[in-house]
Amino acid sequence: MTAGTLLGTPNSTAIGFFLAFVALTLGITWWAARHTRSTEEFFAAGRRISGRQNGFALAGDYMSAASFLGIAGLVSTSGFDGLIYSTGWLVGWPVVLFLIAEPLRNLGRYTFTDVVSFRLRQRPVRVAAAIGALAVVSLYLIAQMVGAGNLIKLMFGLSYETAIVIVGAVMLAYVLFGGMIATTWVQIVKAALLLGGAALLAAMVLAQFGFNPLRLFAAAADHYGANVLAPGKLISSPWEAVSLGLALMFGTAGLPHILMRFYTVPDARAARQSVFWATGLIGCFYLLTFVLGFGAMVLVGHDAIVAVDKGGNMAAPLLAEVLGGKALLGFIAAVAFATILAVVAGLTLSGAAALSHDLWVSVVRKGEAPHDEQFKVAKLASVLLGVVAVALGLLFKGQNVAFMVGLAFALAASGNFPALVLSIYWPRFTTAGAVAAIVTGTATAAVLIYFSPTVQVDILHHAQAWFPLKNPALVSMPLAFAVAVLVSLAAPEPAARAAYAAKEQRMILGES
């Protein structure tokens, strides 16, 4: 490691904070296990979570290590342009509020597939949607698990393999024994810790500049030139910016683990409240990461940040060490680990819902599975996803997985979002159109990502890429919408159209 930093050496403070977090959340899991006796409690927390609680849980589920460490790192190395990710992710929430939240809660049970297949033929739509959901979840899991291994190796001095196994074991305990109730409260605790840690760091940064952000920005410009306060350093192509923006905005409304949270509240009003609280919390958090990024740029220095991690992901921990020494570094390191644990738990639960509820119960058993069987299959699916998460983390060791986060959002925006929106708002949408939208969007996004500069140039080190954009959403998302509309118009489905009136009534009024 770079001289002058404790990163990469065992940190007793970090280990102590982490063990305290695990002890607290395992206590929550033990309490939750006593209240988790049915499939509805396992997947939807018995629909007893309030709007405010679910808003904190949504924020905890959404604010991943990529949000905390990644955005602060991007700002510290690229300046103003690093905000493009936080802006895109934040702007996605009004889309969820106005288009998705209320219909999703009124029409579904456990997964967004319930909504897509509501008035369509169940088997083909559920198979396609479940595969699309599992693709997004798997890519997100890879990014989180590999990130966990690298972060813990760097922060705690543990081996990569040990970190992966620890994350997998603790996450599986949350999901397997406590289900959605435990996962919700783990995410609430994690959101409070993350917001508290970021606010503390930001306040300590601003204290160095008389609590005047303008002085901080002026110092950054003095050190690195006025370009750090202007756009264009990270993304200079307008097409690239638009494509990335589409993926980040509309991908949020297609992420299975985020959409699943709307089934934990009692009604549509609470679902809207959830988005309101989540948007406010996430917006405050992204403002804090902006301060952290510029603070690291000035107080730590670009060269020191890049020397520890080329992507700048350790900017926030290095800043904590500069401002508060070993103790603050340990706290921020533990918060980063807690962040990964909570997000992986949410991802695993949504993947288990796709396997058990969408595929086993609805397709294999045709909706006739008794509740005891559904509960057992749900737990088995959770174990399977947990094992797969650990295996993927070990398999992708040492790989550059930054592109997988972008791919996950691109897949969600291109495959899940078009099918979800059209199924809710277009009466002439058909079963064939839904399957075509999901398959076309998912496959196109995956293929274009492979042929993009992210994979061909950055990872495979080829001279150039066949597809010029790093993110394919500008092509794959409109294509999915177009194919869905054309297929639906070419092969009308009278039964699906006739059922739309009943669906619309329930979408507005809820269950009768």
CORURZI-V893441 format. One record per backbone hydrogen bond with DSSP energy under -1.0 kcal/mol. CO is the residue of the C=O (numbers start at 1). NH is the residue of the N-H. E is the energy in kcal/mol with one decimal. If there is no record, write none. Layout:
# CORURZI-V893441
co->CO nh->NH e->E
co->CO nh->NH e->E
This chain:
# CORURZI-V893441
co->2 nh->5 e->-1.3
co->6 nh->9 e->-1.9
co->11 nh->15 e->-2.5
co->12 nh->16 e->-2.4
co->13 nh->17 e->-2.7
co->14 nh->18 e->-2.5
co->15 nh->19 e->-2.6
co->16 nh->20 e->-2.1
co->17 nh->21 e->-2.3
co->18 nh->22 e->-2.7
co->19 nh->23 e->-2.7
co->20 nh->24 e->-2.4
co->21 nh->25 e->-2.7
co->22 nh->26 e->-2.6
co->23 nh->27 e->-1.8
co->24 nh->28 e->-1.9
co->25 nh->29 e->-2.3
co->26 nh->30 e->-2.4
co->27 nh->31 e->-2.1
co->28 nh->32 e->-2.9
co->29 nh->33 e->-2.6
co->32 nh->35 e->-1.6
co->38 nh->42 e->-2.2
co->39 nh->43 e->-2.8
co->40 nh->44 e->-2.2
co->40 nh->46 e->-1.5
co->41 nh->45 e->-1.1
co->42 nh->180 e->-2.2
co->44 nh->47 e->-2.7
co->45 nh->48 e->-1.3
co->50 nh->54 e->-2.7
co->51 nh->55 e->-1.9
co->52 nh->56 e->-2.1
co->53 nh->57 e->-2.3
co->54 nh->58 e->-3.0
co->55 nh->59 e->-2.2
co->56 nh->60 e->-2.5
co->57 nh->61 e->-2.6
co->58 nh->62 e->-2.1
co->59 nh->63 e->-2.7
co->62 nh->64 e->-1.8
co->64 nh->68 e->-2.2
co->65 nh->69 e->-2.5
co->65 nh->70 e->-1.3
co->66 nh->71 e->-1.1
co->69 nh->73 e->-2.0
co->70 nh->74 e->-2.7
co->71 nh->75 e->-2.7
co->72 nh->76 e->-2.0
co->73 nh->77 e->-1.5
co->74 nh->78 e->-3.1
co->75 nh->79 e->-2.0
co->79 nh->82 e->-2.0
co->80 nh->83 e->-2.1
co->81 nh->84 e->-1.9
co->83 nh->87 e->-2.8
co->84 nh->88 e->-2.1
co->85 nh->89 e->-2.7
co->86 nh->90 e->-2.2
co->87 nh->91 e->-2.6
co->90 nh->93 e->-1.7
co->92 nh->96 e->-1.7
co->93 nh->97 e->-2.6
co->94 nh->98 e->-2.8
co->95 nh->99 e->-2.1
co->96 nh->100 e->-1.2
co->96 nh->101 e->-3.1
co->100 nh->104 e->-2.6
co->101 nh->105 e->-2.1
co->102 nh->106 e->-2.1
co->103 nh->107 e->-2.1
co->104 nh->108 e->-1.9
co->111 nh->114 e->-1.2
co->112 nh->116 e->-1.9
co->113 nh->117 e->-2.3
co->115 nh->118 e->-1.2
co->121 nh->125 e->-1.2
co->122 nh->126 e->-2.9
co->123 nh->127 e->-2.3
co->124 nh->128 e->-2.1
co->125 nh->129 e->-3.0
co->126 nh->130 e->-2.6
co->127 nh->131 e->-2.1
co->128 nh->132 e->-2.3
co->129 nh->133 e->-2.7
co->130 nh->134 e->-2.7
co->131 nh->135 e->-2.1
co->132 nh->136 e->-1.9
co->133 nh->137 e->-2.7
co->134 nh->138 e->-2.7
co->135 nh->139 e->-2.0
co->136 nh->140 e->-2.3
co->137 nh->141 e->-2.7
co->138 nh->142 e->-2.5
co->139 nh->143 e->-2.1
co->140 nh->144 e->-2.5
co->141 nh->145 e->-3.1
co->142 nh->146 e->-2.6
co->143 nh->147 e->-2.0
co->144 nh->148 e->-2.4
co->145 nh->149 e->-2.4
co->146 nh->150 e->-2.3
co->147 nh->151 e->-2.8
co->148 nh->152 e->-2.7
co->149 nh->153 e->-1.9
co->150 nh->154 e->-1.9
co->151 nh->155 e->-3.1
co->152 nh->156 e->-2.6
co->154 nh->8 e->-2.8
co->159 nh->163 e->-2.2
co->160 nh->164 e->-2.2
co->161 nh->165 e->-2.2
co->162 nh->166 e->-2.5
co->163 nh->167 e->-2.5
co->164 nh->168 e->-2.5
co->165 nh->169 e->-2.6
co->166 nh->170 e->-2.5
co->167 nh->171 e->-2.4
co->168 nh->172 e->-2.1
co->169 nh->173 e->-1.7
co->170 nh->174 e->-2.0
co->171 nh->175 e->-2.3
co->172 nh->176 e->-3.0
co->173 nh->177 e->-1.6
co->174 nh->178 e->-1.6
co->175 nh->179 e->-1.3
co->178 nh->182 e->-1.5
co->179 nh->183 e->-2.3
co->180 nh->184 e->-2.6
co->181 nh->185 e->-1.9
co->182 nh->186 e->-2.5
co->183 nh->187 e->-2.2
co->184 nh->188 e->-2.0
co->185 nh->189 e->-2.5
co->186 nh->190 e->-2.5
co->187 nh->191 e->-2.5
co->188 nh->192 e->-2.2
co->189 nh->193 e->-2.4
co->190 nh->194 e->-2.9
co->191 nh->195 e->-2.6
co->192 nh->196 e->-2.4
co->193 nh->197 e->-3.1
co->194 nh->198 e->-2.6
co->195 nh->199 e->-2.5
co->196 nh->200 e->-2.4
co->197 nh->201 e->-2.3
co->198 nh->202 e->-2.7
co->199 nh->203 e->-2.5
co->200 nh->204 e->-2.1
co->201 nh->205 e->-2.1
co->202 nh->206 e->-2.7
co->203 nh->207 e->-1.9
co->205 nh->208 e->-1.2
co->206 nh->209 e->-1.6
co->206 nh->211 e->-3.4
co->207 nh->210 e->-1.1
co->209 nh->212 e->-1.2
co->212 nh->215 e->-1.1
co->212 nh->216 e->-1.2
co->213 nh->217 e->-2.4
co->214 nh->218 e->-2.3
co->215 nh->219 e->-2.0
co->216 nh->220 e->-2.0
co->217 nh->221 e->-2.3
co->218 nh->222 e->-2.2
co->219 nh->223 e->-2.0
co->220 nh->224 e->-2.7
co->221 nh->225 e->-2.0
co->225 nh->228 e->-1.4
co->226 nh->229 e->-1.7
co->227 nh->230 e->-1.7
co->228 nh->80 e->-2.9
co->237 nh->241 e->-2.1
co->238 nh->242 e->-2.5
co->239 nh->243 e->-2.5
co->240 nh->244 e->-2.4
co->241 nh->245 e->-2.4
co->242 nh->246 e->-2.4
co->243 nh->247 e->-1.9
co->244 nh->248 e->-2.5
co->245 nh->249 e->-2.7
co->246 nh->250 e->-2.3
co->247 nh->251 e->-1.5
co->251 nh->254 e->-1.8
co->252 nh->255 e->-1.0
co->255 nh->259 e->-2.5
co->256 nh->260 e->-2.1
co->258 nh->261 e->-1.0
co->259 nh->262 e->-1.4
co->260 nh->263 e->-1.5
co->261 nh->264 e->-1.4
co->264 nh->49 e->-2.3
co->267 nh->271 e->-1.5
co->268 nh->272 e->-2.2
co->269 nh->273 e->-2.2
co->270 nh->274 e->-2.2
co->271 nh->275 e->-1.7
co->272 nh->276 e->-2.1
co->273 nh->277 e->-2.6
co->274 nh->278 e->-2.7
co->275 nh->279 e->-2.8
co->276 nh->280 e->-1.9
co->277 nh->281 e->-2.5
co->278 nh->282 e->-2.9
co->279 nh->283 e->-2.5
co->280 nh->284 e->-2.2
co->281 nh->285 e->-2.2
co->282 nh->286 e->-2.4
co->283 nh->287 e->-1.7
co->284 nh->288 e->-1.9
co->285 nh->289 e->-2.2
co->286 nh->290 e->-1.4
co->287 nh->291 e->-1.5
co->288 nh->292 e->-2.5
co->289 nh->293 e->-2.5
co->290 nh->294 e->-2.0
co->291 nh->295 e->-2.6
co->292 nh->296 e->-2.7
co->293 nh->297 e->-2.1
co->294 nh->298 e->-2.0
co->295 nh->299 e->-3.2
co->296 nh->300 e->-1.7
co->296 nh->301 e->-2.3
co->301 nh->305 e->-2.0
co->302 nh->306 e->-2.5
co->303 nh->307 e->-1.9
co->304 nh->308 e->-1.1
co->305 nh->309 e->-2.1
co->309 nh->312 e->-1.9
co->312 nh->315 e->-1.7
co->314 nh->318 e->-2.4
co->315 nh->319 e->-2.3
co->316 nh->320 e->-2.4
co->317 nh->321 e->-2.1
co->318 nh->322 e->-2.1
co->319 nh->323 e->-2.3
co->320 nh->324 e->-3.0
co->321 nh->325 e->-1.7
co->324 nh->328 e->-1.0
co->325 nh->329 e->-2.2
co->326 nh->330 e->-2.5
co->327 nh->331 e->-2.0
co->328 nh->332 e->-2.6
co->329 nh->333 e->-2.4
co->330 nh->334 e->-2.2
co->331 nh->335 e->-2.3
co->332 nh->336 e->-2.2
co->333 nh->337 e->-2.0
co->334 nh->338 e->-2.6
co->335 nh->339 e->-2.3
co->336 nh->340 e->-1.7
co->337 nh->341 e->-2.3
co->338 nh->342 e->-2.3
co->339 nh->343 e->-1.9
co->340 nh->344 e->-2.6
co->341 nh->345 e->-2.0
co->342 nh->346 e->-1.9
co->343 nh->347 e->-2.3
co->344 nh->348 e->-2.5
co->345 nh->349 e->-2.1
co->346 nh->350 e->-2.0
co->347 nh->351 e->-2.3
co->348 nh->352 e->-2.5
co->349 nh->353 e->-1.9
co->350 nh->354 e->-1.8
co->351 nh->355 e->-2.1
co->352 nh->356 e->-2.9
co->353 nh->357 e->-1.5
co->353 nh->358 e->-1.6
co->354 nh->359 e->-1.4
co->355 nh->360 e->-2.2
co->356 nh->361 e->-3.2
co->357 nh->362 e->-1.5
co->359 nh->364 e->-2.5
co->360 nh->365 e->-2.9
co->361 nh->367 e->-3.6
co->365 nh->368 e->-1.9
co->370 nh->374 e->-2.3
co->371 nh->375 e->-2.5
co->372 nh->376 e->-2.1
co->373 nh->377 e->-2.6
co->374 nh->378 e->-2.3
co->375 nh->379 e->-1.8
co->376 nh->380 e->-2.4
co->377 nh->381 e->-2.8
co->378 nh->382 e->-1.7
co->379 nh->383 e->-2.2
co->380 nh->384 e->-2.5
co->381 nh->385 e->-2.6
co->382 nh->386 e->-2.4
co->383 nh->387 e->-2.5
co->384 nh->388 e->-2.5
co->385 nh->389 e->-2.5
co->386 nh->390 e->-2.0
co->387 nh->391 e->-2.6
co->388 nh->392 e->-2.9
co->389 nh->393 e->-2.2
co->390 nh->394 e->-2.2
co->391 nh->395 e->-2.7
co->392 nh->396 e->-2.3
co->394 nh->397 e->-1.1
co->396 nh->399 e->-2.0
co->401 nh->404 e->-1.3
co->402 nh->406 e->-1.0
co->403 nh->407 e->-2.4
co->404 nh->408 e->-2.4
co->405 nh->409 e->-2.0
co->406 nh->410 e->-2.4
co->407 nh->411 e->-3.1
co->408 nh->412 e->-2.2
co->409 nh->413 e->-2.7
co->410 nh->414 e->-2.2
co->411 nh->415 e->-2.9
co->412 nh->417 e->-2.5
co->416 nh->420 e->-2.3
co->417 nh->421 e->-2.7
co->418 nh->422 e->-2.4
co->419 nh->423 e->-1.9
co->420 nh->424 e->-1.4
co->421 nh->425 e->-2.5
co->422 nh->426 e->-2.2
co->426 nh->429 e->-1.5
co->430 nh->434 e->-2.2
co->431 nh->435 e->-2.3
co->432 nh->436 e->-2.5
co->433 nh->437 e->-2.4
co->434 nh->438 e->-2.2
co->435 nh->439 e->-2.7
co->436 nh->440 e->-2.6
co->437 nh->441 e->-2.4
co->438 nh->442 e->-2.3
co->439 nh->443 e->-2.6
co->440 nh->444 e->-2.6
co->441 nh->445 e->-2.1
co->442 nh->446 e->-2.2
co->443 nh->447 e->-2.6
co->444 nh->448 e->-2.7
co->445 nh->449 e->-2.2
co->446 nh->450 e->-1.8
co->447 nh->451 e->-1.8
co->449 nh->452 e->-1.3
co->451 nh->467 e->-2.5
co->452 nh->456 e->-2.6
co->453 nh->457 e->-1.3
co->453 nh->458 e->-2.5
co->455 nh->460 e->-3.0
co->456 nh->462 e->-3.4
co->472 nh->475 e->-2.0
co->472 nh->476 e->-2.8
co->473 nh->477 e->-1.7
co->475 nh->479 e->-1.7
co->476 nh->480 e->-1.9
co->477 nh->481 e->-2.0
co->478 nh->482 e->-2.7
co->479 nh->483 e->-2.8
co->480 nh->484 e->-2.2
co->481 nh->485 e->-2.3
co->482 nh->486 e->-2.7
co->483 nh->487 e->-2.7
co->484 nh->488 e->-2.0
co->485 nh->489 e->-2.4
co->486 nh->490 e->-2.3
co->487 nh->491 e->-1.8
co->493 nh->497 e->-2.0
co->494 nh->498 e->-2.7
co->495 nh->499 e->-1.4
co->497 nh->500 e->-1.2
co->499 nh->503 e->-1.7
co->500 nh->504 e->-3.1
co->501 nh->505 e->-2.1
co->502 nh->506 e->-2.2
co->503 nh->507 e->-2.7
co->504 nh->508 e->-1.7
co->505 nh->509 e->-2.9
co->506 nh->510 e->-2.4
